Amino acid sequence: MRTKLLALASVLLLQACGTVEYKPTEYPLRAGLIPPFNVAGDVQVTNGQPSTDTVIVYSYGPTSMSSNLRAITETMVQQTKGELAKNARVTGRGKPKTVELKVNSLLSEYGIMVFNAKLQFQAKLGNGEIINKTVPHRSGIALQNLNGCIAESVMMLLKDEKVLAYLGR
């Protein structure tokens, strides 16, 4: 009987461990974090990440979260489009612009009472220029840390001098 109870307890404990799916969602940026900027022509933002392989985005002790880089990139694409709609000032009819985004990694690690995330992404501009950035983010909540890191990456993209110069031409 004792052996059966011990086995049952072990099974129940192991069920509490495991990987849960992380579904990236937009973490809204408050007004003013991205200053207004000029855009000459329409801008198309696309997802350049083909991989739908499962990746671990957070792991600490028995708990981990997984997602895929295409879904994370799509969240960044949609948030970038939204921030363009809010902050871009169309200055004229320039040539259409394209920005292809590709998130290469997102990982949150637990520190002392805080989660530290890093997102590494690539932005391929329509003029052939490629911009690589690694963006850190800190938060006291794991989900906010991951979603906030995506939002902060959008903010850093739309504050980048090369991106702004390309969009404004």
Residue pairs with C-beta under 8 A, 6 or more apart in sequence:
16 62
17 62
17 63
18 62
18 63
18 64
19 56
19 64
19 65
19 66
20 63
20 64
20 65
20 66
21 65
21 66
21 67
22 57
22 58
22 65
22 66
22 67
22 143
22 146
23 67
23 71
24 67
24 71
24 72
24 74
24 75
24 146
24 147
24 150
25 75
25 147
26 75
26 78
26 79
26 82
26 147
26 150
26 151
27 144
27 147
27 148
27 150
27 151
28 151
29 79
29 83
29 151
29 154
29 155
31 86
33 155
34 83
34 86
34 87
34 155
34 158
34 159
35 87
35 159
36 87
36 88
36 89
37 87
37 88
37 89
37 158
37 164
37 167
37 168
38 88
38 89
38 91
38 164
38 167
38 168
39 84
39 88
39 89
39 90
39 91
39 97
39 167
39 168
40 90
40 91
40 92
40 93
40 94
40 95
40 167
40 168
40 169
41 92
41 93
41 94
41 95
41 96
41 97
42 96
42 97
43 84
43 88
43 96
43 97
43 98
43 99
43 167
44 96
44 97
44 98
44 99
45 77
45 80
45 81
45 84
45 98
45 99
45 100
45 101
46 77
46 98
46 99
46 100
46 101
47 70
47 73
47 74
47 77
47 100
47 101
47 102
48 73
48 100
48 101
48 102
48 122
48 124
49 69
49 70
49 72
49 73
49 101
49 102
49 103
49 104
50 70
51 68
51 69
51 70
52 68
52 69
52 70
52 71
53 68
53 69
54 66
54 67
54 68
55 66
55 67
55 68
55 69
55 105
55 106
56 64
56 65
56 66
56 107
57 65
57 66
57 67
57 72
57 106
57 107
57 108
57 146
58 64
58 65
58 107
58 108
58 109
58 115
58 142
58 146
59 65
60 109
60 110
65 142
65 146
67 106
69 102
69 103
69 104
69 105
69 106
72 103
72 106
72 119
72 150
73 101
73 102
73 103
73 121
75 147
75 150
76 101
76 103
76 121
76 150
76 153
76 154
77 101
79 150
79 151
79 154
80 99
80 101
80 154
80 157
80 158
83 154
83 155
83 158
84 158
87 158
88 167
91 168
94 169
95 169
96 126
97 125
97 126
97 166
97 167
98 125
98 126
99 123
99 124
99 125
99 126
99 157
99 163
100 123
100 124
101 121
101 122
101 123
101 124
101 157
102 121
102 122
102 123
102 124
103 119
103 120
103 121
103 150
103 153
104 120
104 121
104 122
105 118
105 119
105 120
106 117
106 118
106 119
106 120
106 146
106 149
106 150
107 117
107 118
108 115
108 116
108 117
108 142
108 145
108 146
108 149
109 115
109 116
109 117
110 116
110 142
113 140
114 138
114 139
114 140
115 138
115 139
115 140
115 141
115 142
115 145
116 136
116 137
116 138
116 145
117 136
117 137
117 138
117 139
117 145
117 146
117 148
117 149
118 134
118 135
118 136
118 137
118 149
119 134
119 135
119 137
119 149
119 150
119 152
119 153
120 132
120 133
120 134
120 135
121 132
121 133
121 135
121 153
121 157
122 130
122 131
122 132
123 130
123 131
123 133
123 157
123 160
123 163
124 130
124 131
125 131
125 162
125 163
125 166
126 166
127 166
129 162
129 166
131 157
131 160
131 162
131 163
133 153
133 156
133 157
133 160
135 149
135 152
135 153
135 156
136 149
137 145
137 148
137 149
137 152
138 145
139 145
139 148
157 163
158 164
